[in-house]
Structures are given as structure tokens and as C-alpha cells.
């Protein structure tokens, strides 16, 4: 692609980006043509701690919503963020991509052209918000598409696990962050472990409807059972 692309990282000492094995069956270097999105990705954390959603607009570049999911998580895990500027000539868009036209990749090693440092990832997000490049929601604020009960996180954790079923730690992280989801997490993981890769991905997609903001009947039933157990203690 023409122009420049960017890669965000908590590390500031990368002299060359080498292709690494990815969940998309190949070795790649990933980047984005959106400076602020690179910064968001460089402030490392999973979707259990922060949510990212990209909305298209008719008059300007897509607006990125960033939501802090846990109280003071950004502040307590604040660190510098480095955004690497790269030549985009060897990068291209790809189909197996949940970020649409916002992410690109290359199978070649890439040497950075420039490094931009932000001393604080949190202050970086606040700056992007002030500039109108993103919309930042700090806990307990949430955009209207995120439910108050956080049940959308079942979709997130199942989707992450479907991409990398050899690493079950994402379920443990979910249970540590949200102990009241533990029984439901165990049930979902046990069910997913009996599926093939394609079935797992479809199952993850079925757990939450982003158009209606409704959780699946299965998750609702699991959480109802959990609440009944707690009430009977």
C-alpha cells in the first residue's frame, strides 16, 4: 500500500520487525494506517480489560471507541507507548481480519523509519480523545452498545480462545477478573474443547448479538444458575 503505516508497542528498542507466527496461519508483521489505533494497540491489554470498537463515518476517518472495563485499570497499568512509523510499500490488507481496512500485514522484515514515544499510555488516550481521534470511556462510563452486566465479555473470551485454543489462560484471566463468571466460563470452555476450529469460531459469534445487545440463551441460563447458587448459600 502507499504511504506510511504504524505499529504500537510497549517496547522502544525494536530495530527491525521480523515476521512471527500468527493465528492466521503464517508469519507476518502487522501494522495499521491509523496512528491512533497503533497507539491503542501499543497500550497492551486484552479485551477483558479494555474494549475497542471502530465505527465508520460518512465525513471523516473511522472513529475508535475505547472503553476501560475495570476500575482504574489504565492508571494502575500505565506505561510508555512507542509508535513505530513504517514504510507501507510491502503491507497489504487481508481477508482474515476482524479490523477490516484498519489493519495490514506483510511477510517481510521491516525496519522502522521513526519512533514516536508517549511517556504515558493513559495520557496518550486522553490526548487522542481531546483531539477527537477517539472516544474514551473511563470506568464506570460505557457506550450504549456495552451492557451493564458485561455479558458481552463471554463473546470476547470465546473469540480469543477460538483463535488460539492451545492457550486456555484467557479463561483463567476472565475468571480472575470476574469471579462471578467462573462457572459459566468452565461450562463454555468444556463445550468448545469438543469442537473443531470452525465450530469454535461460529459458537463464539453466537454468544452475543451486537445488533440487539442480547446475550445468548445459553449464557443467560448459565448466569441464572450461578445467581441461584449464590442465593442458596
N, C-alpha and C positions, 0 to 999 in steps of 0.2 A: 504494500500500500504506500501511497505518497505521504510525505510529511514525517512527523515525529510521533513516537508512542512512548508510554511511560510505564514504569514498574515500581511499585512501592514496596518497601522492606523496612524492618526494624534494624537491619544491618547497614552500616555505612562504609564497609570495606570491600565491597564486591568489585573486582577488577574486570571480570568477564562473566556473563551469564551463560552457563552451559546447559544444554537440553537435559531434562530429567524425566524419568518415567512418570506418567500421569495416569489419572483414572480413565482417560480417553484412549488408552492402548497405543502408546507411542511416547517418544521422548521429545519434549518441547520446552521452549521458553515462552512464557505468557506475558502479555502486556495489554494496555488499553490506550486508546487515543484520547482519553479523558483524564487530564491531570488530576482533578479532584478525586476521581474514582481510584486512581493509583494510590493516592494518599490514604483513602479509606481502607483499601486492601493492605496497605503497609502498617496500619494500626491493627496488628494481628489479634484476632479472637474469632471464635466460632459464632454461628447464627444463634446459639443458645444465649450468648451474652449481648449480641447486637444484631439487629435485623437491617437488611439493605433491600430497598425496592427502587426500581428505576421506572419512572413514568415518562412517557413521550408527550411532548407538547407541540403545538402547531407552529409556534412563532420562534422558539429558541431550542437550544440543546436539551436533551432529556434531563429532567430534574431528579436528583437522587435523594431519597428519604433514608435517614439513618436514625435508628431507634435504640436507645440504651435499654436493655431488658432487665437489668439487675441494679439495685440501688448502689450508686457511687462506683460502679464497676469501671467506668472510664477513668475516674480520678484515681482509684486505687491501683490501676494497672497502667497508668500513664507512662509513656516513654518516648524517646525521639523517634521520628519517622523520616526516612530518606526516600526521595522520589528520584529515580534514575531516568534520564532522558535518553532515548534510543532512536537510532535511525530506523524508520518504518519500512524500508525497502524490501526486506525479506519476510515481513509479517503479513499474515492474511487472516481473514475471517474464516470460521469453520462452523459446520452444522451442529456438531455435538456440543452445544454451548448454551448454558442457561442464562447468559447475559446478553444474548442477541448480538447486535452490532457493537457492543461496548467492550468486547474482548477479542484479542487477536493472538496468534501464536506463530512460531517459527521452529523449524527443526535444526536451525543453525545456531552456533555460538554467537553471542552478541557482546560487543564491547561498549560500555556506556559512553555517551558524549558529554554528559554533565550530571552532577548530583546536587539536588536541592534538599537542604536539611531543615526540618522543623523540630525545634527543641522539645515540643510537647505535642503529642498526638491529639490530646483533647483540645488544646488551644488551636491547633490546625483545623479541627472540625468546626469549632466556633467561628473561626475566620472565614471558612468556606460558606458557612451559614449566613454570616453577616454580608458577604459578597453576593448572596443569592444563588450560589452554585449548588448548594444542597439545602435540605430542610432537616435540621437536627432536633430530635426529641430526646431530652434527658429525663431519666426515670423520675417520677412515675408518668410523665407525659407519653401519650401514644397517639399515632394517627388512627383514623377511624377504621382502617382495614385490619387492625390488630385487635383481637378480642381481649376483654379484661381478664378472662380466665387463663390466657396464654396457651390454649389448646392447639393453636397453630404450630406450636413447637414440636408436636408429635410428627407433623409433616416434615419439619426441618430435620429432626434427628433421623427419621426413617430414610429420608432422601440422601443424607450424608452416608448412612450405613449402606444403602443400596449402591452407592458409587464405590465404596471400599469396605466390603463385608469381611475382609481379613482383619479389620481393626474395630473391635467392639467397644473401644474406650469411649466412643461418643455417647453410648447409652449410659455408661457409668458416670460420665460428666453430667448428663441430663439428670440422673438420679441424685447426684451430689448437689446440683444447683436447685433442683425442685424435688425434694424428698417425697412430696405427696403424689408425684408421678411414678414412683418406683414400681408399683405392682403393674401398672399399665405398660411401662417400658419393658419389663420382663416378659409380659404376655406378647407384646408386639415383636420383640426380638426372637422369641421362640418360634413364632409363626413365620417370620421372614427367613429364619435359618433353614426352613424346609422348601424354600422357593429357589428358582434359578434367577439369574441376573435380571432378565426381562420382567419376570413376575414381581420381583422385589421393587423395581422402579415403578411399575404400574400400581402396586399396592401402596407405596409411599404417596403417590399422587392422589390416591383415593381418600386419604385420611383427613384432608381439609379442602373445602371448596372456597377458593379465594374470591369468587364472584358473589356468593351468598354469605360468606363468612361463617359457614357452618362446618362443624366437625362431623366426622362420620359417625354413624350409629354405633359402630363397634367401639370407638374410643369413648363416646359418650357413655356407653354401657359399662366399660371398664372403670371409668371415673366414678360412675354412680355406685358401683360395687365398692370401690375404695372408700367413698364417703359413708356408705352404710356400715362398713367395718369399723371406721373411726367412731361413728355414733354409738356403736355397740360396745365399745371399750369401757 
